[in-house]
Amino acid sequence: MEDEAIKQLTTLDGVGKSKAKLLYDAGFETIVSIKDAGVGEIAGIKGIGDKLAQRIKKSADESDIGETAEESVKEEKAEVIAVPGITITLDDETKRLMKVRKVQKGKKPNFRRTDSHKKKRVPESWRKPRGMHNKMRIGIRGKCALVQSGYGSPAAVRGLHPSGFEEMLVNNLKDLENIKVETQAARIASTVGMKKRIMMEEKAVELGLKVLNPIRRTS
């Protein structure tokens, strides 16, 4: 199921296997699910910025893949659960910093490993350049950007979901009970199976918890 979903997602503009895996782990298993989502929701995934999110959303909207493609990668059908819209109240300063973070992320470059664009055997995942004559390490103009201070988000909102909630990874029902409803939201781990995931989502509704990666269900 996962391989089929990732294969479908890689047909989108700007999405390789690594980005497709990020989308899949965030709950976007099909192109149709991306069509139904907003740009802000896609941009909220760690590793995907605003510009890439816009490219992905535009590519998905232009795609002619319909509901039949979505059904082919679904593991099973489940009843639709009415989840109430859960929001968080943020103070003015936090709202301002969230806007600042969004602008900063839009300007943030993609940090790539030296020569990853030249050699197929070299992956794109970031590694600090250490060579004595490495042009990226020296900071020669025109080479890829280095990870350094100045690109980070404001400390007060660092790591927060675009909705304003603090993300908490959960693996079981007990983990849900330890979450603070007022400030935290649950992200169900990708290793959780479908049956257990449904139980956890139902429990979250009872507790009034926000789930950041709910199942895209069919009625």
Backbone as JSON Lines, residues from 0, in Angstrom:
{"i":0,"aa":"M","n":[0.83,-1.21,0.0],"ca":[0.0,0.0,0.0],"c":[0.87,1.26,0.0]}
{"i":1,"aa":"E","n":[1.88,1.29,0.88],"ca":[2.73,2.47,0.98],"c":[3.49,2.71,-0.32]}
{"i":2,"aa":"D","n":[4.03,1.63,-0.92],"ca":[4.79,1.77,-2.16],"c":[3.93,2.33,-3.28]}
{"i":3,"aa":"E","n":[2.67,1.86,-3.36],"ca":[1.76,2.34,-4.4],"c":[1.43,3.82,-4.2]}
{"i":4,"aa":"A","n":[1.21,4.2,-2.93],"ca":[0.88,5.6,-2.64],"c":[2.05,6.52,-2.97]}
{"i":5,"aa":"I","n":[3.26,6.12,-2.57],"ca":[4.46,6.93,-2.84],"c":[4.7,7.03,-4.34]}
{"i":6,"aa":"K","n":[4.47,5.94,-5.06],"ca":[4.64,5.96,-6.52],"c":[3.7,6.96,-7.16]}
{"i":7,"aa":"Q","n":[2.47,7.03,-6.66],"ca":[1.49,7.98,-7.2],"c":[1.88,9.42,-6.86]}
{"i":8,"aa":"L","n":[2.36,9.63,-5.62],"ca":[2.71,10.99,-5.19],"c":[3.92,11.54,-5.93]}
{"i":9,"aa":"T","n":[4.83,10.66,-6.35],"ca":[6.02,11.13,-7.07],"c":[5.7,11.65,-8.47]}
{"i":10,"aa":"T","n":[4.48,11.47,-8.93],"ca":[4.09,12.02,-10.23],"c":[3.81,13.53,-10.14]}
{"i":11,"aa":"L","n":[3.74,14.05,-8.92],"ca":[3.5,15.48,-8.73],"c":[4.77,16.28,-8.96]}
{"i":12,"aa":"D","n":[4.61,17.5,-9.39],"ca":[5.75,18.38,-9.66],"c":[6.51,18.7,-8.37]}
{"i":13,"aa":"G","n":[7.82,18.47,-8.37],"ca":[8.66,18.79,-7.23],"c":[8.69,17.74,-6.14]}
{"i":14,"aa":"V","n":[8.07,16.59,-6.38],"ca":[8.0,15.54,-5.36],"c":[8.82,14.32,-5.78]}
{"i":15,"aa":"G","n":[9.88,14.05,-5.03],"ca":[10.67,12.84,-5.21],"c":[10.24,11.82,-4.17]}
{"i":16,"aa":"K","n":[11.03,10.75,-4.04],"ca":[10.66,9.7,-3.1],"c":[10.69,10.2,-1.65]}
{"i":17,"aa":"S","n":[11.69,11.02,-1.32],"ca":[11.8,11.51,0.06],"c":[10.63,12.43,0.43]}
{"i":18,"aa":"K","n":[10.27,13.33,-0.48],"ca":[9.15,14.24,-0.23],"c":[7.82,13.47,-0.22]}
{"i":19,"aa":"A","n":[7.72,12.46,-1.09],"ca":[6.51,11.63,-1.12],"c":[6.33,10.9,0.2]}
{"i":20,"aa":"K","n":[7.44,10.44,0.79],"ca":[7.39,9.75,2.09],"c":[6.92,10.71,3.18]}
{"i":21,"aa":"L","n":[7.38,11.96,3.13],"ca":[6.93,12.96,4.1],"c":[5.43,13.21,3.98]}
{"i":22,"aa":"L","n":[4.95,13.31,2.74],"ca":[3.52,13.52,2.51],"c":[2.71,12.33,3.0]}
{"i":23,"aa":"Y","n":[3.22,11.12,2.73],"ca":[2.51,9.89,3.13],"c":[2.43,9.8,4.65]}
{"i":24,"aa":"D","n":[3.55,10.08,5.33],"ca":[3.58,10.0,6.79],"c":[2.65,11.04,7.43]}
{"i":25,"aa":"A","n":[2.42,12.14,6.71],"ca":[1.53,13.19,7.22],"c":[0.06,12.89,6.95]}
{"i":26,"aa":"G","n":[-0.21,11.77,6.27],"ca":[-1.6,11.38,6.02],"c":[-2.1,11.62,4.61]}
{"i":27,"aa":"F","n":[-1.24,12.17,3.74],"ca":[-1.64,12.41,2.35],"c":[-1.23,11.19,1.52]}
{"i":28,"aa":"E","n":[-2.15,10.25,1.4],"ca":[-1.84,8.99,0.74],"c":[-2.13,9.01,-0.76]}
{"i":29,"aa":"T","n":[-2.89,10.0,-1.21],"ca":[-3.26,10.07,-2.62],"c":[-3.22,11.51,-3.12]}
{"i":30,"aa":"I","n":[-3.25,11.65,-4.44],"ca":[-3.3,12.98,-5.04],"c":[-4.63,13.65,-4.73]}
{"i":31,"aa":"V","n":[-5.69,12.86,-4.64],"ca":[-7.01,13.41,-4.33],"c":[-7.02,14.05,-2.94]}
{"i":32,"aa":"S","n":[-6.34,13.4,-1.99],"ca":[-6.29,13.96,-0.63],"c":[-5.54,15.28,-0.6]}
{"i":33,"aa":"I","n":[-4.55,15.45,-1.49],"ca":[-3.82,16.71,-1.59],"c":[-4.7,17.78,-2.23]}
{"i":34,"aa":"K","n":[-5.53,17.38,-3.2],"ca":[-6.48,18.32,-3.81],"c":[-7.41,18.91,-2.76]}
{"i":35,"aa":"D","n":[-7.83,18.07,-1.81],"ca":[-8.78,18.5,-0.79],"c":[-8.14,19.34,0.3]}
{"i":36,"aa":"A","n":[-6.8,19.32,0.38],"ca":[-6.09,20.05,1.44],"c":[-5.75,21.47,0.99]}
{"i":37,"aa":"G","n":[-5.42,22.3,1.96],"ca":[-4.99,23.66,1.66],"c":[-3.48,23.75,1.58]}
{"i":38,"aa":"V","n":[-2.98,24.82,0.99],"ca":[-1.53,25.02,0.86],"c":[-0.88,25.1,2.24]}
{"i":39,"aa":"G","n":[-1.55,25.76,3.18],"ca":[-0.99,25.91,4.52],"c":[-0.82,24.58,5.23]}
{"i":40,"aa":"E","n":[-1.77,23.68,5.0],"ca":[-1.69,22.35,5.62],"c":[-0.51,21.56,5.07]}
{"i":41,"aa":"I","n":[-0.28,21.68,3.75],"ca":[0.85,20.97,3.13],"c":[2.17,21.6,3.57]}
{"i":42,"aa":"A","n":[2.2,22.93,3.64],"ca":[3.42,23.64,4.04],"c":[3.79,23.36,5.49]}
{"i":43,"aa":"G","n":[2.81,22.93,6.28],"ca":[3.07,22.64,7.69],"c":[3.85,21.37,7.93]}
{"i":44,"aa":"I","n":[4.02,20.56,6.89],"ca":[4.78,19.31,7.02],"c":[6.26,19.65,7.09]}
{"i":45,"aa":"K","n":[6.94,19.11,8.08],"ca":[8.38,19.38,8.24],"c":[9.13,18.86,7.01]}
{"i":46,"aa":"G","n":[9.91,19.74,6.39],"ca":[10.67,19.37,5.2],"c":[10.06,19.89,3.91]}
{"i":47,"aa":"I","n":[8.85,20.48,4.01],"ca":[8.18,21.03,2.83],"c":[7.85,22.5,3.12]}
{"i":48,"aa":"G","n":[8.44,23.41,2.38],"ca":[8.22,24.84,2.57],"c":[7.0,25.35,1.82]}
{"i":49,"aa":"D","n":[6.77,26.64,1.93],"ca":[5.6,27.26,1.29],"c":[5.65,27.18,-0.24]}
{"i":50,"aa":"K","n":[6.83,27.44,-0.81],"ca":[6.96,27.43,-2.27],"c":[6.72,26.04,-2.84]}
{"i":51,"aa":"L","n":[7.32,25.02,-2.2],"ca":[7.12,23.66,-2.67],"c":[5.68,23.23,-2.47]}
{"i":52,"aa":"A","n":[5.07,23.66,-1.37],"ca":[3.66,23.33,-1.1],"c":[2.76,23.89,-2.2]}
{"i":53,"aa":"Q","n":[3.05,25.11,-2.65],"ca":[2.27,25.71,-3.73],"c":[2.43,24.93,-5.03]}
{"i":54,"aa":"R","n":[3.67,24.48,-5.32],"ca":[3.91,23.67,-6.53],"c":[3.15,22.35,-6.46]}
{"i":55,"aa":"I","n":[3.21,21.71,-5.29],"ca":[2.54,20.42,-5.11],"c":[1.03,20.58,-5.26]}
{"i":56,"aa":"K","n":[0.47,21.62,-4.62],"ca":[-0.97,21.86,-4.68],"c":[-1.41,22.15,-6.11]}
{"i":57,"aa":"K","n":[-0.65,22.98,-6.82],"ca":[-0.99,23.32,-8.2],"c":[-0.94,22.09,-9.09]}
{"i":58,"aa":"S","n":[0.1,21.26,-8.9],"ca":[0.24,20.05,-9.7],"c":[-0.89,19.07,-9.43]}
{"i":59,"aa":"A","n":[-1.31,18.98,-8.15],"ca":[-2.4,18.07,-7.79],"c":[-3.72,18.54,-8.39]}
{"i":60,"aa":"D","n":[-3.96,19.86,-8.34],"ca":[-5.2,20.41,-8.9],"c":[-5.29,20.2,-10.4]}
{"i":61,"aa":"E","n":[-4.13,20.2,-11.07],"ca":[-4.11,20.01,-12.52],"c":[-4.15,18.54,-12.92]}
{"i":62,"aa":"S","n":[-3.95,17.66,-11.95],"ca":[-3.93,16.22,-12.24],"c":[-5.34,15.73,-12.54]}
{"i":63,"aa":"D","n":[-5.44,14.73,-13.42],"ca":[-6.75,14.18,-13.79],"c":[-7.06,12.89,-13.06]}
{"i":64,"aa":"I","n":[-6.28,12.58,-12.03],"ca":[-6.54,11.37,-11.25],"c":[-7.76,11.6,-10.38]}
{"i":65,"aa":"G","n":[-8.72,10.72,-10.44],"ca":[-9.98,10.89,-9.72],"c":[-10.12,9.98,-8.53]}
{"i":66,"aa":"E","n":[-11.36,9.8,-8.13],"ca":[-11.64,9.02,-6.94],"c":[-11.25,7.56,-7.08]}
{"i":67,"aa":"T","n":[-11.25,7.02,-8.3],"ca":[-10.9,5.61,-8.49],"c":[-9.46,5.36,-8.1]}
{"i":68,"aa":"A","n":[-8.59,6.32,-8.37],"ca":[-7.18,6.17,-7.98],"c":[-7.04,6.21,-6.47]}
{"i":69,"aa":"E","n":[-7.85,7.02,-5.83],"ca":[-7.78,7.11,-4.37],"c":[-8.22,5.79,-3.74]}
{"i":70,"aa":"E","n":[-9.26,5.19,-4.26],"ca":[-9.77,3.96,-3.69],"c":[-8.79,2.81,-3.86]}
{"i":71,"aa":"S","n":[-7.98,2.83,-4.91],"ca":[-7.05,1.73,-5.17],"c":[-5.96,1.62,-4.13]}
{"i":72,"aa":"V","n":[-5.62,2.72,-3.45],"ca":[-4.57,2.68,-2.44],"c":[-5.12,2.72,-1.02]}
{"i":73,"aa":"K","n":[-6.42,2.69,-0.85],"ca":[-7.0,2.63,0.47],"c":[-6.92,1.2,1.0]}
{"i":74,"aa":"E","n":[-6.58,1.06,2.25],"ca":[-6.46,-0.26,2.85],"c":[-7.83,-0.84,3.14]}
{"i":75,"aa":"E","n":[-8.73,0.01,3.56],"ca":[-10.08,-0.43,3.83],"c":[-10.98,0.79,3.94]}
{"i":76,"aa":"K","n":[-12.3,0.56,3.86],"ca":[-13.25,1.65,4.02],"c":[-13.65,1.73,5.49]}
{"i":77,"aa":"A","n":[-13.92,2.9,5.94],"ca":[-14.32,3.1,7.33],"c":[-15.43,4.14,7.37]}
{"i":78,"aa":"E","n":[-16.23,4.1,8.44],"ca":[-17.29,5.07,8.58],"c":[-16.71,6.45,8.85]}
{"i":79,"aa":"V","n":[-17.4,7.45,8.34],"ca":[-16.94,8.82,8.56],"c":[-17.24,9.22,10.01]}
{"i":80,"aa":"I","n":[-16.23,9.73,10.7],"ca":[-16.41,10.19,12.07],"c":[-16.44,11.71,12.05]}
{"i":81,"aa":"A","n":[-17.48,12.3,12.6],"ca":[-17.6,13.76,12.63],"c":[-16.67,14.31,13.71]}
{"i":82,"aa":"V","n":[-15.58,14.93,13.27],"ca":[-14.6,15.48,14.21],"c":[-14.85,16.98,14.35]}
{"i":83,"aa":"P","n":[-15.08,17.46,15.56],"ca":[-15.33,18.89,15.74],"c":[-14.1,19.73,15.41]}
{"i":84,"aa":"G","n":[-14.34,20.94,14.9],"ca":[-13.23,21.83,14.58],"c":[-12.58,22.34,15.86]}
{"i":85,"aa":"I","n":[-11.36,21.9,16.12],"ca":[-10.66,22.26,17.35],"c":[-9.6,23.31,17.03]}
{"i":86,"aa":"T","n":[-9.66,24.43,17.69],"ca":[-8.7,25.51,17.45],"c":[-8.05,25.92,18.77]}
{"i":87,"aa":"I","n":[-6.99,26.71,18.66],"ca":[-6.28,27.19,19.84],"c":[-6.28,28.72,19.82]}
{"i":88,"aa":"T","n":[-6.41,29.32,21.0],"ca":[-6.4,30.77,21.11],"c":[-4.97,31.25,21.34]}
{"i":89,"aa":"L","n":[-4.44,32.04,20.42],"ca":[-3.07,32.53,20.51],"c":[-3.06,34.02,20.86]}
{"i":90,"aa":"D","n":[-2.07,34.43,21.65],"ca":[-1.95,35.85,21.96],"c":[-1.37,36.59,20.75]}
{"i":91,"aa":"D","n":[-1.43,37.91,20.77],"ca":[-1.01,38.73,19.63],"c":[0.46,38.52,19.27]}
{"i":92,"aa":"E","n":[1.32,38.38,20.28],"ca":[2.75,38.2,20.02],"c":[3.02,36.86,19.32]}
{"i":93,"aa":"T","n":[2.34,35.8,19.76],"ca":[2.51,34.49,19.13],"c":[2.02,34.52,17.69]}
{"i":94,"aa":"K","n":[0.89,35.19,17.44],"ca":[0.38,35.32,16.08],"c":[1.38,36.04,15.19]}
{"i":95,"aa":"R","n":[1.99,37.09,15.75],"ca":[2.99,37.86,14.98],"c":[4.19,36.98,14.64]}
{"i":96,"aa":"L","n":[4.66,36.21,15.62],"ca":[5.83,35.35,15.4],"c":[5.51,34.22,14.41]}
{"i":97,"aa":"M","n":[4.28,33.75,14.4],"ca":[3.88,32.71,13.44],"c":[3.94,33.27,12.02]}
{"i":98,"aa":"K","n":[3.55,34.54,11.86],"ca":[3.62,35.18,10.54],"c":[5.08,35.38,10.13]}
{"i":99,"aa":"V","n":[5.92,35.77,11.1],"ca":[7.34,35.94,10.82],"c":[7.96,34.62,10.38]}
{"i":100,"aa":"R","n":[7.59,33.54,11.07],"ca":[8.11,32.21,10.73],"c":[7.71,31.8,9.31]}
{"i":101,"aa":"K","n":[6.48,32.11,8.93],"ca":[6.01,31.76,7.6],"c":[6.81,32.48,6.52]}
{"i":102,"aa":"V","n":[7.11,33.76,6.76],"ca":[7.91,34.54,5.81],"c":[9.33,33.97,5.73]}
{"i":103,"aa":"Q","n":[9.91,33.64,6.87],"ca":[11.26,33.1,6.91],"c":[11.36,31.77,6.18]}
{"i":104,"aa":"K","n":[10.35,30.92,6.36],"ca":[10.36,29.61,5.7],"c":[10.27,29.76,4.19]}
{"i":105,"aa":"G","n":[9.57,30.82,3.74],"ca":[9.47,31.06,2.3],"c":[10.81,31.43,1.67]}
{"i":106,"aa":"K","n":[11.69,32.04,2.47],"ca":[13.01,32.44,1.97],"c":[14.08,31.38,2.23]}
{"i":107,"aa":"K","n":[13.75,30.39,3.02],"ca":[14.74,29.38,3.42],"c":[15.11,28.49,2.24]}
{"i":108,"aa":"P","n":[16.41,28.34,1.94],"ca":[16.82,27.5,0.79],"c":[16.76,26.02,1.13]}
{"i":109,"aa":"N","n":[16.84,25.19,0.11],"ca":[16.93,23.75,0.31],"c":[18.39,23.39,0.53]}
{"i":110,"aa":"F","n":[18.72,22.92,1.72],"ca":[20.1,22.57,2.03],"c":[20.41,21.18,1.47]}
{"i":111,"aa":"R","n":[21.37,21.13,0.56],"ca":[21.72,19.86,-0.1],"c":[23.18,19.52,0.12]}
{"i":112,"aa":"R","n":[23.48,18.25,0.06],"ca":[24.85,17.79,0.24],"c":[25.7,18.19,-0.97]}
{"i":113,"aa":"T","n":[26.98,18.42,-0.72],"ca":[27.9,18.81,-1.8],"c":[27.87,17.8,-2.94]}
{"i":114,"aa":"D","n":[27.74,18.3,-4.17],"ca":[27.78,17.5,-5.41],"c":[26.62,16.52,-5.55]}
{"i":115,"aa":"S","n":[25.56,16.67,-4.74],"ca":[24.42,15.75,-4.87],"c":[23.72,15.93,-6.21]}
{"i":116,"aa":"H","n":[23.87,17.13,-6.82],"ca":[23.24,17.38,-8.12],"c":[24.11,16.88,-9.28]}
{"i":117,"aa":"K","n":[25.34,16.48,-8.98],"ca":[26.25,16.0,-10.02],"c":[26.37,14.48,-10.06]}
{"i":118,"aa":"K","n":[26.37,13.87,-8.88],"ca":[26.64,12.44,-8.78],"c":[25.43,11.7,-8.23]}
{"i":119,"aa":"K","n":[25.0,10.7,-8.96],"ca":[23.8,9.97,-8.59],"c":[23.97,9.23,-7.27]}
{"i":120,"aa":"R","n":[25.19,8.79,-7.0],"ca":[25.43,8.0,-5.78],"c":[25.4,8.86,-4.51]}
{"i":121,"aa":"V","n":[25.45,10.19,-4.68],"ca":[25.45,11.09,-3.52],"c":[24.01,11.56,-3.25]}
{"i":122,"aa":"P","n":[23.43,11.19,-2.11],"ca":[22.05,11.62,-1.81],"c":[21.97,13.1,-1.48]}
{"i":123,"aa":"E","n":[20.76,13.65,-1.5],"ca":[20.57,15.09,-1.25],"c":[20.6,15.44,0.23]}
{"i":124,"aa":"S","n":[20.41,14.45,1.11],"ca":[20.32,14.74,2.54],"c":[21.54,15.52,3.03]}
{"i":125,"aa":"W","n":[21.3,16.53,3.83],"ca":[22.35,17.47,4.24],"c":[23.46,16.82,5.05]}
{"i":126,"aa":"R","n":[24.69,17.12,4.69],"ca":[25.87,16.78,5.48],"c":[26.8,17.99,5.44]}
{"i":127,"aa":"K","n":[27.39,18.31,6.56],"ca":[28.28,19.46,6.62],"c":[29.53,19.21,5.78]}
{"i":128,"aa":"P","n":[29.88,20.12,4.87],"ca":[31.1,19.95,4.06],"c":[32.35,20.15,4.92]}
{"i":129,"aa":"R","n":[33.33,19.25,4.79],"ca":[34.52,19.3,5.65],"c":[35.83,19.37,4.86]}
{"i":130,"aa":"G","n":[35.76,19.27,3.54],"ca":[36.98,19.28,2.74],"c":[37.73,20.6,2.82]}
{"i":131,"aa":"M","n":[39.05,20.52,2.76],"ca":[39.88,21.72,2.88],"c":[39.58,22.73,1.78]}
{"i":132,"aa":"H","n":[39.34,22.22,0.56],"ca":[39.12,23.1,-0.59],"c":[37.64,23.12,-1.02]}
{"i":133,"aa":"N","n":[36.76,22.62,-0.17],"ca":[35.34,22.56,-0.5],"c":[34.77,23.96,-0.68]}
{"i":134,"aa":"K","n":[34.24,24.23,-1.87],"ca":[33.75,25.58,-2.19],"c":[32.53,25.96,-1.36]}
{"i":135,"aa":"M","n":[31.71,24.97,-1.04],"ca":[30.53,25.26,-0.22],"c":[30.96,25.65,1.2]}
{"i":136,"aa":"R","n":[31.94,24.94,1.75],"ca":[32.42,25.24,3.1],"c":[33.04,26.63,3.17]}
{"i":137,"aa":"I","n":[33.8,26.98,2.14],"ca":[34.47,28.28,2.1],"c":[33.45,29.41,1.95]}
{"i":138,"aa":"G","n":[32.32,29.1,1.28],"ca":[31.27,30.11,1.1],"c":[31.37,30.85,-0.2]}
{"i":139,"aa":"I","n":[31.88,30.17,-1.24],"ca":[31.99,30.8,-2.55],"c":[30.59,31.06,-3.12]}
{"i":140,"aa":"R","n":[30.42,32.23,-3.66],"ca":[29.12,32.65,-4.19],"c":[28.68,31.73,-5.34]}
{"i":141,"aa":"G","n":[27.41,31.36,-5.33],"ca":[26.87,30.51,-6.38],"c":[26.78,29.06,-5.99]}
{"i":142,"aa":"K","n":[27.43,28.67,-4.89],"ca":[27.34,27.31,-4.4],"c":[26.14,27.2,-3.46]}
{"i":143,"aa":"C","n":[25.79,25.97,-3.1],"ca":[24.63,25.76,-2.24],"c":[24.82,26.42,-0.88]}
{"i":144,"aa":"A","n":[23.71,26.77,-0.26],"ca":[23.74,27.45,1.04],"c":[24.15,26.5,2.16]}
{"i":145,"aa":"L","n":[24.78,27.06,3.18],"ca":[25.19,26.3,4.36],"c":[24.14,26.44,5.46]}
{"i":146,"aa":"V","n":[23.97,25.38,6.23],"ca":[23.12,25.47,7.41],"c":[23.85,26.31,8.46]}
{"i":147,"aa":"Q","n":[23.24,27.4,8.87],"ca":[23.87,28.28,9.85],"c":[22.81,29.13,10.55]}
{"i":148,"aa":"S","n":[23.21,29.82,11.6],"ca":[22.27,30.65,12.34],"c":[21.71,31.74,11.44]}
{"i":149,"aa":"G","n":[20.45,32.05,11.63],"ca":[19.79,33.06,10.82],"c":[18.64,32.49,10.01]}
{"i":150,"aa":"Y","n":[18.7,31.18,9.73],"ca":[17.63,30.54,8.97],"c":[16.53,29.99,9.88]}
{"i":151,"aa":"G","n":[16.82,29.88,11.18],"ca":[15.88,29.27,12.1],"c":[14.64,30.12,12.36]}
{"i":152,"aa":"S","n":[13.6,29.46,12.86],"ca":[12.36,30.16,13.21],"c":[12.51,30.81,14.58]}
{"i":153,"aa":"P","n":[11.67,31.79,14.92],"ca":[11.7,32.38,16.26],"c":[11.56,31.3,17.33]}
{"i":154,"aa":"A","n":[12.36,31.39,18.38],"ca":[12.41,30.33,19.4],"c":[11.06,30.07,20.05]}
{"i":155,"aa":"A","n":[10.25,31.1,20.21],"ca":[8.97,30.97,20.91],"c":[7.97,30.1,20.14]}
{"i":156,"aa":"V","n":[8.09,30.04,18.81],"ca":[7.14,29.26,18.01],"c":[7.82,28.13,17.24]}
{"i":157,"aa":"R","n":[9.07,27.87,17.57],"ca":[9.82,26.83,16.86],"c":[9.21,25.46,17.14]}
{"i":158,"aa":"G","n":[8.93,24.71,16.09],"ca":[8.39,23.37,16.25],"c":[6.87,23.31,16.35]}
{"i":159,"aa":"L","n":[6.21,24.46,16.41],"ca":[4.75,24.45,16.49],"c":[4.14,24.13,15.13]}
{"i":160,"aa":"H","n":[2.99,23.47,15.15],"ca":[2.22,23.22,13.93],"c":[1.64,24.55,13.45]}
{"i":161,"aa":"P","n":[1.4,24.72,12.14],"ca":[0.81,25.97,11.64],"c":[-0.49,26.37,12.34]}
{"i":162,"aa":"S","n":[-1.2,25.38,12.89],"ca":[-2.44,25.68,13.61],"c":[-2.16,26.32,14.97]}
{"i":163,"aa":"G","n":[-0.9,26.25,15.43],"ca":[-0.54,26.82,16.73],"c":[-0.36,25.79,17.82]}
{"i":164,"aa":"F","n":[-0.74,24.55,17.55],"ca":[-0.6,23.49,18.54],"c":[0.83,22.93,18.57]}
{"i":165,"aa":"E","n":[1.21,22.41,19.73],"ca":[2.48,21.69,19.86],"c":[2.23,20.23,19.46]}
{"i":166,"aa":"E","n":[3.03,19.71,18.55],"ca":[2.82,18.35,18.06],"c":[3.33,17.33,19.07]}
{"i":167,"aa":"M","n":[2.52,16.29,19.32],"ca":[2.9,15.19,20.2],"c":[2.7,13.88,19.45]}
{"i":168,"aa":"L","n":[3.77,13.12,19.28],"ca":[3.69,11.84,18.58],"c":[3.08,10.8,19.52]}
{"i":169,"aa":"V","n":[2.06,10.11,19.05],"ca":[1.38,9.1,19.88],"c":[1.41,7.75,19.18]}
{"i":170,"aa":"N","n":[1.56,6.69,19.99],"ca":[1.63,5.33,19.47],"c":[0.51,4.44,19.98]}
{"i":171,"aa":"N","n":[-0.17,4.88,21.05],"ca":[-1.23,4.05,21.62],"c":[-2.25,4.94,22.34]}
{"i":172,"aa":"L","n":[-3.29,4.29,22.87],"ca":[-4.37,5.02,23.53],"c":[-3.9,5.72,24.81]}
{"i":173,"aa":"K","n":[-2.94,5.11,25.49],"ca":[-2.43,5.7,26.73],"c":[-1.73,7.03,26.47]}
{"i":174,"aa":"D","n":[-1.02,7.1,25.34],"ca":[-0.33,8.35,24.99],"c":[-1.31,9.51,24.81]}
{"i":175,"aa":"L","n":[-2.51,9.2,24.31],"ca":[-3.52,10.24,24.09],"c":[-3.94,10.89,25.4]}
{"i":176,"aa":"E","n":[-4.0,10.09,26.47],"ca":[-4.46,10.6,27.76],"c":[-3.47,11.56,28.41]}
{"i":177,"aa":"N","n":[-2.2,11.51,27.95],"ca":[-1.17,12.37,28.53],"c":[-1.03,13.72,27.82]}
{"i":178,"aa":"I","n":[-1.86,13.95,26.8],"ca":[-1.76,15.18,26.02],"c":[-2.6,16.29,26.65]}
{"i":179,"aa":"K","n":[-2.04,17.5,26.66],"ca":[-2.75,18.68,27.17],"c":[-3.65,19.22,26.05]}
{"i":180,"aa":"V","n":[-4.94,19.11,26.26],"ca":[-5.92,19.45,25.22],"c":[-5.81,20.92,24.79]}
{"i":181,"aa":"E","n":[-5.46,21.8,25.72],"ca":[-5.47,23.24,25.43],"c":[-4.36,23.67,24.48]}
{"i":182,"aa":"T","n":[-3.18,23.02,24.58],"ca":[-2.01,23.5,23.82],"c":[-1.37,22.46,22.91]}
{"i":183,"aa":"Q","n":[-1.74,21.2,23.05],"ca":[-1.07,20.14,22.3],"c":[-2.04,19.4,21.39]}
{"i":184,"aa":"A","n":[-1.5,18.86,20.28],"ca":[-2.29,18.08,19.33],"c":[-1.56,16.78,19.04]}
{"i":185,"aa":"A","n":[-2.3,15.75,18.69],"ca":[-1.72,14.42,18.48],"c":[-1.37,14.2,17.02]}
{"i":186,"aa":"R","n":[-0.22,13.56,16.82],"ca":[0.16,13.07,15.49],"c":[0.37,11.57,15.64]}
{"i":187,"aa":"I","n":[-0.48,10.78,15.01],"ca":[-0.41,9.32,15.14],"c":[0.78,8.81,14.35]}
{"i":188,"aa":"A","n":[1.59,7.97,14.98],"ca":[2.8,7.44,14.36],"c":[2.47,6.63,13.11]}
{"i":189,"aa":"S","n":[3.37,6.67,12.13],"ca":[3.13,5.97,10.86],"c":[3.16,4.46,11.02]}
{"i":190,"aa":"T","n":[3.73,3.97,12.14],"ca":[3.82,2.52,12.36],"c":[2.53,1.94,12.93]}
{"i":191,"aa":"V","n":[1.57,2.79,13.28],"ca":[0.3,2.33,13.85],"c":[-0.59,1.77,12.74]}
{"i":192,"aa":"G","n":[-1.15,0.58,12.97],"ca":[-2.0,-0.06,11.97],"c":[-3.37,0.6,11.85]}
{"i":193,"aa":"M","n":[-4.1,0.24,10.79],"ca":[-5.38,0.88,10.5],"c":[-6.4,0.67,11.62]}
{"i":194,"aa":"K","n":[-6.51,-0.56,12.13],"ca":[-7.5,-0.87,13.16],"c":[-7.25,-0.06,14.43]}
{"i":195,"aa":"K","n":[-6.0,-0.03,14.85],"ca":[-5.62,0.71,16.06],"c":[-5.75,2.21,15.84]}
{"i":196,"aa":"R","n":[-5.45,2.66,14.63],"ca":[-5.55,4.09,14.31],"c":[-6.99,4.58,14.44]}
{"i":197,"aa":"I","n":[-7.93,3.77,13.95],"ca":[-9.35,4.14,14.03],"c":[-9.78,4.27,15.49]}
{"i":198,"aa":"M","n":[-9.33,3.31,16.33],"ca":[-9.65,3.35,17.76],"c":[-9.08,4.62,18.41]}
{"i":199,"aa":"M","n":[-7.87,4.98,18.01],"ca":[-7.22,6.16,18.59],"c":[-7.93,7.45,18.17]}
{"i":200,"aa":"E","n":[-8.4,7.5,16.92],"ca":[-9.11,8.69,16.46],"c":[-10.45,8.84,17.18]}
{"i":201,"aa":"E","n":[-11.13,7.72,17.41],"ca":[-12.4,7.77,18.14],"c":[-12.19,8.24,19.58]}
{"i":202,"aa":"K","n":[-11.09,7.77,20.18],"ca":[-10.75,8.18,21.54],"c":[-10.41,9.67,21.59]}
{"i":203,"aa":"A","n":[-9.73,10.16,20.56],"ca":[-9.36,11.58,20.49],"c":[-10.61,12.46,20.42]}
{"i":204,"aa":"V","n":[-11.62,12.0,19.69],"ca":[-12.88,12.76,19.6],"c":[-13.53,12.85,20.98]}
{"i":205,"aa":"E","n":[-13.5,11.74,21.72],"ca":[-14.08,11.73,23.07],"c":[-13.36,12.7,24.0]}
{"i":206,"aa":"L","n":[-12.03,12.76,23.87],"ca":[-11.23,13.62,24.74],"c":[-11.2,15.08,24.27]}
{"i":207,"aa":"G","n":[-11.69,15.32,23.04],"ca":[-11.65,16.68,22.49],"c":[-10.28,17.07,21.99]}
{"i":208,"aa":"L","n":[-9.5,16.07,21.54],"ca":[-8.14,16.3,21.05],"c":[-8.13,16.53,19.55]}
{"i":209,"aa":"K","n":[-7.22,17.36,19.11],"ca":[-7.03,17.58,17.68],"c":[-6.02,16.56,17.17]}
{"i":210,"aa":"V","n":[-6.37,15.84,16.08],"ca":[-5.45,14.9,15.43],"c":[-4.95,15.56,14.14]}
{"i":211,"aa":"L","n":[-3.65,15.68,14.02],"ca":[-3.06,16.4,12.89],"c":[-3.03,15.59,11.61]}
{"i":212,"aa":"N","n":[-3.03,14.26,11.73],"ca":[-3.0,13.42,10.52],"c":[-4.1,12.37,10.54]}
{"i":213,"aa":"P","n":[-5.38,12.82,10.51],"ca":[-6.49,11.87,10.53],"c":[-6.57,11.07,9.24]}
{"i":214,"aa":"I","n":[-7.25,9.95,9.31],"ca":[-7.42,9.11,8.12],"c":[-8.35,9.81,7.14]}
{"i":215,"aa":"R","n":[-7.97,9.78,5.85],"ca":[-8.87,10.28,4.8],"c":[-9.85,9.16,4.5]}
{"i":216,"aa":"R","n":[-11.05,9.26,5.06],"ca":[-11.97,8.13,4.99],"c":[-13.05,8.31,3.94]}
{"i":217,"aa":"T","n":[-13.58,7.19,3.47],"ca":[-14.69,7.21,2.52],"c":[-15.95,6.77,3.24]}
{"i":218,"aa":"S","n":[-17.05,7.29,2.82],"ca":[-18.31,6.96,3.49],"c":[-18.85,5.63,2.98]}
